[in-house]
Every structure is written in C-alpha cells, then in structure tokens.
C-alpha cells in the first residue's frame, strides 16, 4: 500500500477530503511526527526513510530538493512528472491466495497509472460555505469521532445561525437612528449612519470569526458576540 505524508503547509482540508474519499488511505502529517518547522531537505530525508510520498503546496523549493535527491542517487519515494506518477526504490507485495504468502518484488523505478492529478487532490475538499447546516454538523461529528479538532468548522456552523440575524439588528439600529429628532430632516445623514453601522458590524464580525478560527475565542462566542454587541447598541439607540 502506498504511504503518504502531508507537508506542514498542506491545507488540512485536503487531508480530510482524501480520507473521506478513501478511508483506509495511509497518510500522516509532518507536524504529527515532530518535524514542524524543519527545513525541506530534512522533511524529504524523513519521507524517504519512511518510504512515504510527500504531498505539499510548495512547488518552489520542495521540488528542487526532490530532483536533487534523484540526481544524487538518494532514496526518493516518488514524484509527479509530465502527467505521470513515478515512484523510486519501491517494494510491491502481492498476496498469493493459493499459498497465503506474500510475493515481494522490488523496483528501482516504476510508473503507476493513478487516475488523478495533483490538482484533483484539492477538488475533493468541500468548503464549509458549500455545505448546509445539517451536512456541516454531520461533517463535524465525523471529524471529532476520528479524534481531530473541528474548532474551525464549529465556528462556521455557529456563523450559519448567527449571520441571518444581522438583518433584524440593522433594522433595529436603523429605526433608532432615523427616529432621532436631530436626523429627521436629513435623510442622507440617516443613510450615511446606516452604512457606517453596517460597515463596522462586518469588520467586527469578521474579526471575531478570525479569533474563533485561531481558537482565541470559543466557536459560539466568535459567531455571536458581534450580534450581541450591535443588538445592545440598536436597543440603546432605539430607546434613547
């Protein structure tokens, strides 16, 4: 079975997407084996020793060092070159059903007819905004059942509930502003204030979500705190 390693810069959603398509895929993350922050040559050396194919977004330096290893005759599990998957120094095991023993064959270089390209790996990923509430909820449960952290997806889940309330909050704040005596005779000023409130809401809302993505705020608070603050502001303006 082919063994893969996900580079530190590889989007984790891609790993999740691959595992959703093929649950028995043998893939681990570089940061899970203590190589976080290590240079490219160290990562490639480890991948070669573990006989793992490295998946990465880095097409600038990783590929340079990969071909350097090939030219120097060093072990290199595989590369994608000229539309083909090519693997080096690999061992193939096939089970002989009659004898119930494995037949082992070694290859210095072998081309494998995989029916997907590196670009196809990213296409298996489904973003949170492409999923409905129930689908995202089920996705989060699957992630947690596999022992992974789903905080980012939880933020998006709560955001799907919180964001629709912005219409009511903006209407409340707008009604309060338009009813103030000093602004009754100036429609353009009321519109300006309304635009400013909407703008600052969006900035504050996005900032809170980013804190949630960075796990500096709990997912529920990250999605709802902007609504709470601006709802209180709308109440104050409306009643004042």
Secondary structure, DSSP 8 states (H G I E B T S, - for coil): --EEEE-TTS-HHHHHHHHHH-TT-EEEEGGGGT-TT--HHHHHHHHHHTT-EEE-S--SSHHHHHHHHHHTT----EEEETTEEEEEEEEEEEEETTTTEEEEEEEEEEEE--S--HHHHHHT---GGGS-HHHHHHHHHHHHHTT---HHHHHHHHHHHHGGGHHHHHHHHHHHHHTSGGGTT-HHHHHHHHHHHHHHHHHHHHHHHHHHHTTSS-HHHHHHHHHHHHHHHHHHHHH-
